[in-house]
Amino acid sequence: MRQTDIPAGTLHTLHVDSQAVAGNMLGDSPHRRIDVYVPHGHDGQGLPLLVDLVGFTSGGPGHTNWRNFGENVPERADRLIHEGEMAPCVIAFPDCFTRLGGNQYVNSVAMGHWDDFLRQEAVPAVEARFGCGGAGKRGCFGKSSGGYASMVHALLHPDFWSAAACHSGDMGFELMFAADFAHTLRRIAKHGGTIESFIEAWETESRIKVSGDDLHALMILAMAATYDPDPDAYLGIRLPVTMDTCERIPERWAEWMKWDPLEMLDEHAEGLKDLKGLFIDCGDVDQYNLVYGARRMNKALAARGIPHVYEEFAGTHSSIDFRMDTSLPYLAKVLSA
């Protein structure tokens, strides 16, 4: 339950006309909103900057909206700062929602260059406006797809980000996607048999009622447009399986696996040693099997001597915002040092 008797920070809204996102194959607008939280008693100057990378189906403003029976992220930060649990930080909430329902925050010819958007456009705009962040004082955090992004950005850009928190992030692709392709093909067959007919049906029917089964299939198509886009295909989407027999296409699946954080360690793990902090957690009964990927990541990082914090909690992939009570103070502490 939100507390109404503590000092509230200020929420600002910026807009960025992105060159990185412009021209994406999905037709998504390059005009992007960024909500920015500045804690009570501060103007942002000199504070660390945290960037909230939201999960699939959401956008940054979804974390600043009013919530029933609970706190949004600014309200959570107000409480944590007021109670002395968290050092003051600026928090940015970029809107990276797409036509396919979400984002993995990496560069893709189909989805757009979202990695570039974050590092070259969104973060510089926030830092210039509020005088926060900068080298050694930037961190990112997120859950699910946002947790994946936080882990991948830490791997790819330890010179830009100095800390990251990954809540239930995508890793261990073999376990994650084992049954998803067959499910996706069944939903495509139900809606005309092609990716184009499925998308057309989704964009018509979801205006009336959202089907959970179709939404899950849409997510897999978004992953395909992210990890292995085809510039010649409809919206850049191709699957790594045959459309009739669901047989894995080795060269296509190999492109997906290049983006599995566990597979990225061989090339990029050493850079993680430059971080001020790396936090990873997952529910012990995560319904997408992500806890096994998280455990593998924990073991692999430990074997390489990479400092990090790893925690498991009692829970699934759902309703885990309470874990920010642990990660946000952690990030604020390491970035304030």
N, C-alpha and C positions, 0 to 999 in steps of 0.2 A: 504494500500500500504506500502511495506517495505521501511524503511529509510536506505539509504546507506552512510549517513554522520555521523553516530554515531559509537563509538568503539564497535567492535564485540568480544564476548567471544570466547572461544575455545571449540571445540567439540572433545571429545575423544571416543574411542571405546574399550570396554572390552569384553571378552568372558568368560563364566562360563560353565563348564561341570557339569550339575546338577545331583545330586543323587536323589533329590526329584522328578524330572520329569522322570527320567529313569524308564523304564518298564511300562509306561502308555499303556493302551489298544488301544489307537489310533495309536500307532507307531510313535508318534512325537519325533523328535530328542531332546536329553537332552543338546545338545550344543547350548547355548543361548547367543545372542548378547545383550550388554547393551551400548547404547550411553549415554555419560555423558557430560553435559554442565557445563563449569566453566566460570564465568563472567570475563569480561575484567579487568585486573589489579590484579587478584587473582590466587592463585594456588589451592584453595579449602580449605586450612587449616583453621579450626575453623568456617567455614560457616555452616549454616543450610543446610539440605538435603531435597529436595522435590522429590518425586517419582511419575512419570506420569503413571497412569493406564489407558490405552487407551480403547476406546469402542469396541464393537463387530465389527468384520471384519477388525480390524486394529492391528498393532503391534507397539511397542515403536519407532522403526526407522521411521515409518510413520509420526511421529510428528517432526522429525528432517530433513526430506526431503525438497527440494525446493518446493515452492508453487507459483502458478501463481496468480497475483493480490492480494497477501496477505502475511502474515508472518507465518513462522513455529514457534514452541514454543521457540527455542533459540533466534530467531529474536525478538519475542515479549518480552522476558525477557531482551534482550539488550536494547530495547526502554524504557521499564518500569524502568529499573535500571538507565539508562542515564537521564531520566526525573525526577528522584528522587521520583518516585511513589512506587518503590519496593526496599527493602534492598537486597543486593547481596546474592544469594543462589546458591548452586550446584543443578542441576536438572538431575535426572537419568531417562532413557527411556528404561526399560527392554522389550525385545521381548518375549511376552507370547502368540503369535499366535498359533492356533492349527488346526488340520485337519478339525475340525467341524466349523472353521471360527472365533473363538474368545475364550473368557475366562471370567469367573466370579471371578477368583483369589482366589478360596477356594480349599481345598483338596478334591480330588475325586479319587477313584480307577480306574475310566475310563479315566478321563482327565489328571490325574497327580496331584501331591501334590504342587499346585501352591502357596498356602499360605506359606508353608514351603520354597519354592523356594525364595519367596520375602524376608522373614524375616531371614532365616538361610543361604542363599547363595548370593542373588543379593545385598541386602543392605550391608552386611558385606564386600563384595568384593569392592564395591564403597567406603565405608568409610575407608577401609584399604589403598586403593590406593590414595585417595585424602585428607584424614585427616579431613573429613567433618562429619556433622551429629552427631550421638551418642545420648545418653539418653537426652531427653528433646529438641532435635534439629532435629527431624525427622517428616516429614509430607507427606501425600499422597493426590493426587487429581485425579479426572477423571470425564468423562462424560458417561452417559448411563450405560453400564456394568462396566465401570471404576468408575463411580459415585457410583454404587452399591457396588463395591469392597471397595471404600474408606469408605463408611458408615459401612460396615460389619467389615472391619479391625479395625475401631475405636471402634466398639462394642466389638469385640473379643480380641483386643490387645491394650488397652489403656496404658499398661505398655511398649509397644514398640513404637507405634506412639504417638506423642504429639499433632498433629493437623491433620485435614482432611477437604477436600472440596469435596462436592458431587454435581455435576452438573447433573440434570435430571436423577438421579439414579433410578434403579429398586426398587420399593417398592409399596405395595398394590397389591399383586399377583393376587387376585381375579379379580380385574378390568383389570389388564394387560393382563392376559391370557384367559379371558372369551371366546373369539372367535377364539383364535389361534389354539386350538387343532383340531377343525373341519377343518380349513384351511389346517393344516399339514396332516391330514388323506386324504384329497382330493389330495394333491400333491403326497403323497405316493402311492395312488391308481393309479394315472396317470403314475407312474414309476414302475409298477410291483407288487405293493400291499404289499411289506414288507419293513422294514427299510433298510435291506441290499440292496435290489434292488434299492431303492431310492438313497442311498449313491453311489452305483456303477454308476447309471445314472448321478448323480450330478458330480462325479469326471471325467466323460467322457465329458458331455455336457458343463460344465462350462469352459473347456479349449477353447471352441469356442465362447460361448456366455453365460453370466451369466443371469439367470432368476431371477427377483426380487421376484417372488412368491416362487420359490424353495429356494432362499436364506433365506427367512423368515421361511420356514419350517425347513431348516437346523439349524437355530438359536434355534428353539424349541427343536430339537433333542440334540443340545449342552446343553440346559438348563436341559434336562432330564439326560444326562450323568453327569451333575454337581450335581444336587440336589437329585437324587435318582438312582444312577448307579446300574446296575445289572451285577455282575462279570460273570454270565453265559450267558449273551445276546451278540449279535453281537455289538462289540465296546462298550459294557457296557450300551447300550441304551434301556430303556423301557419307555413307555409313561404312564401317570397316567389316561389314559382313555382306554376303550375297542376299539379295532381296527375296529370293524364293526359298532357299534352304537354310538360311542363317548360318552359313559356313564362314568362319573367320578368314578374311583376306590378309595374309601375313604382312604384306608391305604397307597396307593401310593401318592395321593394328599397331605396327611398329611406330608409326607416326604418333599415335595416341600415347604409347608407352614412353616416348621421349619426354612427355610432359608429366609423368608420374613423379612426384617429389622424391620417392625412393630411388628411382632410376637416375634422377638428376644429381644425386649425391656424389657419384664418382667424379664428375666434372666440377662441381661447385661447392662441395662441402667445406673446403678449407676457408672459403670466404666467411663462413658463419662464425669463425673464431674472432672476426673483427667486430662482431655485434656486442653491444653492451648487455643485451638480454634477449633470450629466446624462450618463449613459454608455449607449451603444447599440452592440450588436455583432450579427453574424449570420454563419453559415457561408456560404462562397462557393458551395456547391452544395446549399443548403437545398432539400429535396425538396418543400416546400410553397410555393416561389417567394417566400419571405419576404425573401430577400436583395434583391430588386428594390424591395420596399416600404421596406426599411431604407435603401437607397441614395437613394431618393426623399426619405425623411425627412431624411437627412443633407444633401442639396442644399437642401431647403426651409428647414431650420434655419440653414444657412450664409447663405442669401440674406436671411434676416431678421436676421442678426447675433446669433443666439442661441448663446452659448457651450455647447459640448458636446464629448464625446469619441466618436468613431466608429471602430470597428475591424471588419475582416473577418478571419476565420480559416479555415484549410483544414479543411473539415468539412461535415457535413450538419446536420439538425435534431436528431440523436440523439447521446447520449453526450457531452454538452458541459458536464458539471459542472466540468470543469477550468477553464472560463472564469471561475468564481468566484474563482480565484486572482488574477485581474486586477481584477474588479469590487468584491470585498469590501474589499481594501485601499484602492481608490479612494474608496469611499463613506465608510469609516472616517476617511480623511484629511480629506476636505472637511467632514465633520460635526464633526471634532475641532478644526477651526481656529477 
